[in-house]
């Protein structure tokens, strides 16, 4: 293996969470007398954390919105999701087997995501027990991706330099995260962005099937 560490994004890379995120957002929207949005719309909102998700959701509505409504929607969405985070969520086909094989190959495995830290940890513990050496979601006081800060904290914790690690993700945010951190990047097309979109945003190494990931790391 070329690397000592494989660092994964979460939503759209390890787990298909689109159904659950849509359900949670629409529950919060109903609480605030807003019309539901489709999975296709919500898919385009994902990738930069919960604040940007809510802002994009509100921007898609006609007219303007107040800061008060934004904060209310943020709270209602978080409260609902934290109680229903396992619903309509599943690992992508083949990803559990691949992660298990990478672990058996001797690689360290990490997750660095813009999802809130608590649900991120719970999801990894539920779907990938005892496989990941480091899991970190969004926490107060640490910049979110595409900042290099969360990845640098991961590397420091695991004692890995950036040339020994590869980042695996499905979005333009993940590409910029890897660039900012000095990591190689494998972009995957089974998540929430198309191959064409990833290429337009600088992707060079593109994997279309989780089962092929190991060959990309050799």
Residue pairs with C-beta under 8 A, 6 or more apart in sequence:
1 105
1 106
1 107
1 217
1 218
2 166
2 217
2 218
3 107
3 164
3 165
3 166
3 184
3 217
4 107
4 108
4 160
4 164
4 165
5 107
5 108
5 109
5 110
5 155
5 158
5 160
5 164
5 165
5 166
6 102
6 107
6 108
6 109
6 110
6 165
6 166
6 168
6 217
7 110
7 111
7 112
7 151
7 154
7 165
7 166
7 167
7 168
7 183
8 14
8 99
8 109
8 110
8 111
8 112
8 167
8 168
8 169
9 111
9 112
9 113
9 167
9 168
9 169
9 170
9 171
9 174
9 191
10 17
10 111
10 113
10 115
10 120
10 123
10 124
10 137
11 17
11 18
11 21
11 46
11 47
11 113
11 115
11 191
11 192
12 18
12 46
12 47
12 169
12 170
12 171
12 191
12 192
12 193
13 92
13 168
13 169
13 170
13 174
13 188
13 191
14 91
14 92
14 95
14 99
14 111
14 124
14 127
14 128
15 89
15 90
15 91
15 92
15 123
15 127
16 89
16 90
16 91
16 92
16 191
17 88
17 89
17 123
18 39
18 42
18 43
18 46
18 88
18 192
19 39
19 87
19 88
19 89
20 81
20 84
20 85
20 86
20 87
20 88
20 89
21 42
21 46
21 53
21 81
22 37
22 38
22 39
22 42
22 88
23 84
23 87
23 88
24 77
24 80
24 81
24 84
25 37
25 42
25 45
25 53
25 54
25 57
25 77
26 36
26 37
27 76
27 77
27 80
27 84
28 73
28 76
28 77
28 80
29 35
29 36
29 37
29 57
29 73
30 36
31 76
32 69
32 72
32 73
32 76
34 61
34 73
35 61
37 57
37 60
41 57
41 60
42 53
42 57
43 192
44 56
45 52
45 53
45 56
45 57
45 60
46 53
46 171
46 192
47 114
47 171
47 172
47 173
47 192
48 114
48 144
48 145
48 173
49 114
49 115
49 138
49 144
50 74
50 77
50 78
50 115
50 116
50 138
51 74
53 77
54 70
54 73
54 74
54 77
55 70
57 73
58 65
58 69
58 70
58 73
59 65
78 116
81 119
82 118
82 119
85 119
85 122
85 123
86 123
86 126
89 123
90 127
91 127
91 128
92 190
92 191
92 210
93 210
94 209
94 210
94 211
95 210
96 127
96 128
97 211
98 210
98 211
98 213
98 214
99 109
99 128
99 131
100 131
101 214
102 109
102 213
102 214
102 217
103 109
103 131
105 214
107 217
108 133
108 134
108 158
108 160
109 131
109 132
109 133
109 134
110 132
110 133
110 134
110 135
110 136
110 154
110 158
111 120
111 124
111 132
111 134
111 135
111 136
111 137
112 136
112 145
112 150
112 151
112 154
112 167
112 177
113 120
113 136
113 137
113 138
113 145
114 137
114 138
114 144
114 145
114 173
115 123
115 137
115 138
116 137
116 138
117 136
117 137
117 138
117 139
118 137
119 137
120 135
120 136
120 137
120 138
121 135
121 137
124 131
124 132
124 135
133 158
134 154
134 157
134 158
136 150
136 153
136 154
138 144
142 149
142 150
142 153
143 149
143 150
144 150
145 151
145 173
145 174
145 176
145 177
146 173
146 174
146 176
146 177
146 179
146 180
147 177
147 180
148 177
148 180
148 181
148 182
151 167
151 177
151 178
151 180
151 181
151 183
152 181
155 161
155 162
155 165
155 181
162 181
162 182
162 183
163 182
165 183
165 184
166 183
166 184
166 185
166 186
166 217
167 174
167 177
167 178
167 181
167 183
167 184
167 185
167 186
168 174
168 185
168 186
168 188
168 207
168 213
169 175
169 177
169 178
169 185
169 186
169 187
169 188
169 191
170 187
170 188
170 189
170 190
170 191
170 192
170 193
170 198
171 191
171 192
171 193
171 198
172 193
172 197
172 198
172 201
172 202
174 185
174 187
175 185
175 187
175 198
175 201
175 202
175 203
177 183
178 184
178 185
179 185
179 202
184 205
185 203
185 204
185 205
186 205
186 206
186 207
186 213
186 216
186 217
187 198
187 203
187 205
187 206
187 207
188 206
188 207
188 208
188 210
188 213
189 195
189 198
189 206
189 207
189 208
190 208
190 209
190 210
195 206
195 208
198 206
199 206
205 216
207 213
207 216
